[in-house]
Amino acid sequence: MILDGNDPQAIAAAARAVRSGALLGLPTETVYGLAADASSDAAVAQIFAAKGRPSDHPLIVHVANAQGIAHFASEVPGFAQKLVDAFWPGPLTLILPRLPGVATAATGGQDSVGLRCPAHPVAHALLEACAAPVDGSSDQGGAPVWGVAAPSANRFGRVSPTTAQHVQDELGADLLVLDGGPCGVGIESTIVDCTRGVPVLLRPGAITRAQIAAACGIAPLSKEDLPALTPRASGTLEAHYAPAAKVRLMDAKALQTSLDLLGAEAAHIAVYARCALRTHSPQLVLRRMPDDAAATAQQLFAVLRGFDDEGVKLIWIEAPPAGPEWEGVRDRLQRAAAA
């Protein structure tokens, strides 16, 4: 069931559902999440079951504001606090030391927890409603929920949803979903590990390495710099974000050469590219990739889902540029191609 996220009654109903232990499709500025009470192991178990996700693969906990950190984290290093001050609410997840006995299932049993404060107004309203005090006369039901675990609302390893309809198509009409419109960022949050004394970039996103360094005064390391010390985190498997069709990344020359070789016989192929291509087959599905990294990120997952809807078997994509602003898009496409 899809509810209007701008309707206060829908927010109240969704908060009641989360407090009662139910799952919820939740819009954020990055992608839609599959949300449940992070403090309830039983509720969190439903997320893993619905997604087909391994239970030791940690989830990100979403909080209403920076004050929510105290309910889940035992420590906030100085550089991490600077990142909170600079980027929350926003598309940044911080991995912090976890308080004992909280969010055990959501963190996959690790002694760290990933926390994010989303900027989407519907997500913010839902989180505030969940954390509001409940008295005996309230119809909100259940105890206050200080944070919701919310991985992307799709089957494990598949393309993330960026509209409410994507969520319903993926997980079924029975799931309660708050509709907050298309996601503005379009790819998942940047993840920074803050448990090693220095920032370590675990997953690139809309917030870049340069922005992280400027905000906290320390250039982030890559997870490859500390492979044995890096905690598990969402969306960091080699193969992820994959449509049903096989994805292949190519440069512009290889794309044109491949199309020329196939000629008029090319079929069941979609092409997503910035360059101008000569096409010989009316059966090709062609979509132009924006020249801007942020615009590409915003539409990327919707484009991949659209290609699947067209029934193509192969998706050929022009490799993104090497610039730092494209790192998040490159990461998602490389993982999609590895599936």
Long-range contacts (C-beta under 8 A, 24 or more apart in sequence): 1-173, 1-174, 1-175, 1-176, 1-177, 2-164, 2-165, 2-168, 2-177, 2-178, 2-179, 3-176, 3-177, 3-178, 3-179, 4-178, 4-179, 5-122, 5-125, 5-126, 5-178, 5-179, 5-180, 5-181, 6-122, 6-180, 8-125, 10-178, 11-122, 11-125, 11-126, 11-129, 11-178, 12-129, 12-140, 13-176, 14-126, 14-129, 14-176, 14-178, 15-126, 15-129, 15-130, 15-132, 15-140, 15-145, 16-139, 16-140, 16-141, 16-142, 17-176, 18-43, 18-126, 18-130, 18-142, 18-145, 18-148, 19-130, 19-134, 19-140, 19-141, 19-142, 19-143, 19-144, 19-145, 20-141, 20-142, 21-46, 21-142, 22-46, 22-176, 23-47, 23-50, 23-175, 23-176, 24-126, 24-148, 24-175, 24-176, 24-177, 24-178, 25-153, 25-164, 25-167, 25-168, 25-171, 25-175, 25-176, 25-177, 25-178, 26-62, 26-122, 26-123, 26-126, 26-148, 26-150, 26-153, 26-177, 26-178, 27-120, 27-122, 27-123, 27-164, 27-178, 27-179, 27-180, 27-181, 27-183, 28-62, 28-118, 28-119, 28-120, 28-123, 28-150, 28-180, 28-183, 29-90, 29-91, 29-118, 29-119, 29-120, 29-123, 29-183, 29-184, 29-185, 30-91, 30-118, 30-183, 30-185, 30-186, 30-187, 30-188, 30-189, 30-205, 30-206, 31-152, 31-153, 31-160, 31-161, 31-162, 31-183, 31-185, 31-186, 31-187, 31-188, 31-301, 32-152, 32-153, 32-160, 32-161, 32-162, 32-163, 32-164, 32-166, 32-167, 32-177, 32-183, 33-62, 33-123, 33-148, 33-150, 33-151, 33-152, 33-153, 34-150, 34-151, 34-152, 34-153, 34-154, 34-167, 34-171, 35-62, 35-126, 35-148, 35-149, 35-150, 36-148, 36-149, 36-150, 37-130, 37-145, 37-148, 37-149, 38-72, 38-103, 38-106, 38-145, 38-146, 38-147, 38-148, 38-149, 39-102, 39-103, 39-145, 39-146, 39-147, 41-104, 41-105, 44-105, 44-106, 44-149, 45-105, 47-149, 47-151, 50-171, 50-175, 51-151, 51-154, 51-155, 51-156, 52-155, 52-156, 53-151, 53-156, 54-156, 55-105, 55-108, 56-108, 56-109, 56-232, 57-108, 57-156, 57-232, 57-234, 58-106, 58-107, 58-108, 58-110, 58-113, 58-114, 58-231, 58-232, 58-233, 58-234, 59-106, 59-107, 59-108, 59-114, 59-149, 59-150, 59-151, 59-234, 60-93, 60-114, 60-115, 60-116, 60-149, 60-150, 60-151, 60-189, 60-191, 60-234, 61-103, 61-106, 61-107, 61-113, 61-114, 61-115, 61-116, 61-147, 61-148, 61-149, 61-150, 62-115, 62-116, 62-117, 62-118, 62-123, 62-127, 62-147, 62-148, 62-149, 62-150, 63-115, 63-116, 63-117, 63-127, 63-146, 63-147, 64-117, 64-124, 64-127, 64-128, 64-130, 64-131, 65-89, 65-117, 66-117, 68-115, 68-117, 68-127, 68-131, 68-146, 68-147, 69-96, 69-115, 71-99, 71-102, 71-146, 71-147, 72-96, 72-98, 72-99, 72-102, 72-103, 72-113, 72-115, 72-146, 72-147, 73-97, 73-98, 73-99, 73-113, 73-115, 74-98, 74-99, 74-100, 76-194, 77-194, 77-197, 79-194, 79-198, 79-199, 79-216, 79-217, 79-218, 80-192, 80-194, 80-199, 80-216, 82-215, 82-216, 82-217, 83-192, 83-194, 83-199, 83-212, 83-215, 83-216, 84-117, 85-215, 86-211, 86-215, 86-216, 87-207, 87-211, 87-215, 88-116, 88-117, 89-117, 89-118, 89-119, 89-124, 90-117, 90-118, 90-119, 90-207, 91-116, 91-118, 91-119, 91-185, 91-188, 91-189, 91-190, 91-205, 91-206, 91-207, 92-116, 92-189, 92-190, 92-192, 92-205, 92-207, 93-189, 93-190, 93-191, 93-192, 93-203, 93-233, 93-234, 94-191, 94-192, 94-194, 95-191, 95-192, 95-193, 95-194, 95-195, 95-202, 95-231, 95-233, 96-194, 96-195, 97-195, 103-147, 103-149, 106-149, 108-232, 110-231, 110-232, 112-193, 112-195, 112-231, 114-191, 114-233, 114-234, 115-147, 116-189, 120-180, 120-183, 120-184, 121-180, 122-178, 122-180, 123-180, 126-178, 151-234, 152-188, 152-235, 153-177, 157-237, 157-239, 157-240, 157-241, 157-242, 157-339, 158-241, 158-242, 158-243, 159-241, 159-242, 159-243, 159-301, 159-304, 159-305, 159-308, 159-336, 160-187, 160-188, 160-241, 160-301, 161-301, 161-305, 162-186, 162-298, 162-301, 162-302, 163-302, 166-301, 166-302, 166-305, 182-298, 182-302, 183-298, 184-298, 185-294, 185-297, 185-298, 186-297, 186-298, 186-299, 186-300, 186-301, 186-302, 187-297, 187-300, 187-301, 187-328, 187-329, 187-332, 188-234, 188-235, 190-328, 191-233, 191-234, 191-235, 191-236, 192-220, 193-223, 193-230, 193-231, 193-233, 195-231, 196-226, 196-229, 200-225, 200-226, 200-230, 202-230, 202-233, 202-236, 203-233, 203-234, 203-235, 203-236, 203-331, 204-327, 204-328, 204-330, 204-331, 205-328, 206-294, 206-297, 206-328, 208-324, 208-325, 208-327, 209-324, 209-327, 210-324, 235-335, 237-335, 238-335, 238-338, 239-335, 239-338, 239-339, 240-332, 240-335, 240-336, 240-338, 240-339, 241-301, 241-304, 241-332, 241-335, 241-336, 241-339, 242-335, 242-336, 242-339, 243-304, 243-305, 243-307, 243-308, 243-315, 243-336, 244-308, 245-270, 245-307, 245-308, 245-312, 245-313, 245-314, 245-315, 246-313, 246-314, 246-315, 247-304, 247-315, 247-317, 247-333, 247-336, 247-337, 247-339, 248-314, 248-315, 248-316, 248-317, 248-337, 249-317, 249-318, 249-319, 249-333, 249-334, 249-337, 250-316, 250-317, 250-318, 250-319, 251-318, 251-319, 252-318, 255-316, 255-318, 258-316, 259-284, 268-311, 268-312, 268-313, 268-314, 269-312, 269-313, 269-314, 269-315, 269-316, 270-307, 270-310, 270-312, 270-314, 270-315, 270-316, 271-315, 271-316, 271-317, 272-303, 272-307, 272-315, 272-316, 272-317, 272-318, 273-316, 273-317, 273-318, 274-318, 275-318, 285-310, 285-312, 289-317, 289-318, 289-320, 293-320, 293-321, 293-323, 293-325, 293-326, 293-328, 293-329, 294-325, 296-320, 296-326, 296-329, 297-328, 297-329, 300-329, 300-332, 300-333, 301-332, 304-336
